[in-house]
Amino acid sequence: MSKQPFVTKEQLEEIIKEYPTPFHLYDEKGIRENARRMKEAFAWNKGFKEYFAVKATPNPTILKILKEEGCGTDCSSMTELMMSERLGFDGSSNEIMFSSNDTPAEEFVKAKELDAIINLDDITHIEYLKQSAGIPEKICCRFNPGGFFELGTDIMDNPGDAKYGMTKDQLLNAYGQLKDLGVKTFGMHAFLASNTVTNDYYPTLAKILFELAVEIYEKTGVKLDFINLSGGVGVPYTPDKEPNDILAIGDGVRKVYEEVLVPAGMDEVKIFTELGRFMLAPYGHLITTAIHEKHIYKEYIGVDACAVNLMRPAMYGAYHHITVAGKESAPCDHVYDVTGSLCENNDKFAVDRKLPKIDMGDILIIHDTGAHGFAMGYNYNGKLKSAEVLLREDGSTRLIRRAETPEDYFATLEGYWDVDLS
Ligand SMILES: *Cc1c(COP(=O)(O)O)cnc(C)c1O
């Protein structure tokens, strides 16, 4: 597979006249088409709903587009709940999930006030919730099977080392307690592997959860209303990998549903998902300009974006594909480290990357930044957060978040300038 950007150099030159680099650019057409495929993949399940993981791309315009495509929100903090509320996501129509952990009391209170589906991360949270917000009529419990999560012979992830969720015994116990406390509608949730690039993750996870759902019904009498397969369906960041086929994934889950849940008389269970990366990552680019070249022991290209705009390479050594706009078919006969300006040597978007010859002023397109990109930004070195721009379906653009200004950066210091320490 070759990775092609969703914009051309000519389009970018026009956009840059209005919005200087660096900025994140989102592809509305791509986002909508993908969300529709997602819906189609699970259309066999009557109650299916995707709750977009807000933390991946917490932008109101993006959330609005996804809302129009039938998605709800999956929140994990106060501000994400507030964002959902202001955008009109309706908790009482089950449009808001609250999948948090180590949750402060006031967030449980807010979630309950919005009638969001609270996803309990731990059995001790039953008492904590009871004391803080009170027990709602609908609730979800998060499961952690421990050990390793394997697909065939491949170890995909290590739930036994993850802080999330309850053990099986705790889970069974929790449903019993919650039933006694008057809960009427129950769900189960698990997130066992991150960024999987295989069509087998969801079906394998679904089998584990469906079998457990049958056991929960037999042992506690609690018949689950929904099962939340959560996030983890990933995207190929490198060009050598095949993208996931969401239609095949949906069909794989359907087969297991018919094999396990239907014979157990549980053919009304709704399937929920909470994807972030799969919904948005490919439909965002970080657009940046080459401003320096440096020839020392290696060849460096310095760009005007840095790790505060996209932390994944610095934080996880993550690969993000780079296209030099207008040089899409030029030979990759140069080897560069592409760096930002932080006083941190890990501030590199690419290391030893084969690219076409880069000239100063070239526009670089950093791929797959639509999820966990802008969102992970920070202000180290006093760097300011960039703008976010939406490329509309008709080719026009709209600013959906302005760039930070020094005044924004100093705003929390208001009134602290004339400090008298005497
Ligand atoms: C991060 C997260 C997601 C989204 O994960 P992706 O890998 O972006 O799909 C979903 N649910 C929970 C609870 C999360 O923490």
PDBQT file of the ligand as one rigid body, heavy atoms in Angstrom, charges set to zero:
ROOT
HETATM    1  C1  LIG A 501      -8.486   5.515  24.424  1.00  0.00    +0.000 C 
HETATM    2  C2  LIG A 501      -9.742   4.793  24.629  1.00  0.00    +0.000 A 
HETATM    3  C3  LIG A 501     -10.571   4.462  23.560  1.00  0.00    +0.000 A 
HETATM    4  C4  LIG A 501     -10.191   4.734  22.128  1.00  0.00    +0.000 C 
HETATM    5  O1  LIG A 501      -9.089   4.001  21.755  1.00  0.00    +0.000 OA
HETATM    6  P1  LIG A 501      -8.587   3.980  20.235  1.00  0.00    +0.000 P 
HETATM    7  O2  LIG A 501      -7.346   3.165  20.288  1.00  0.00    +0.000 OA
HETATM    8  O3  LIG A 501      -8.358   5.388  19.853  1.00  0.00    +0.000 OA
HETATM    9  O4  LIG A 501      -9.662   3.353  19.425  1.00  0.00    +0.000 OA
HETATM   10  C5  LIG A 501     -11.768   3.846  23.834  1.00  0.00    +0.000 A 
HETATM   11  N1  LIG A 501     -12.152   3.565  25.106  1.00  0.00    +0.000 NA
HETATM   12  C6  LIG A 501     -11.386   3.862  26.155  1.00  0.00    +0.000 A 
HETATM   13  C7  LIG A 501     -11.862   3.542  27.522  1.00  0.00    +0.000 C 
HETATM   14  C8  LIG A 501     -10.156   4.478  25.968  1.00  0.00    +0.000 A 
HETATM   15  O5  LIG A 501      -9.374   4.759  27.024  1.00  0.00    +0.000 OA
ENDROOT
TORSDOF 0
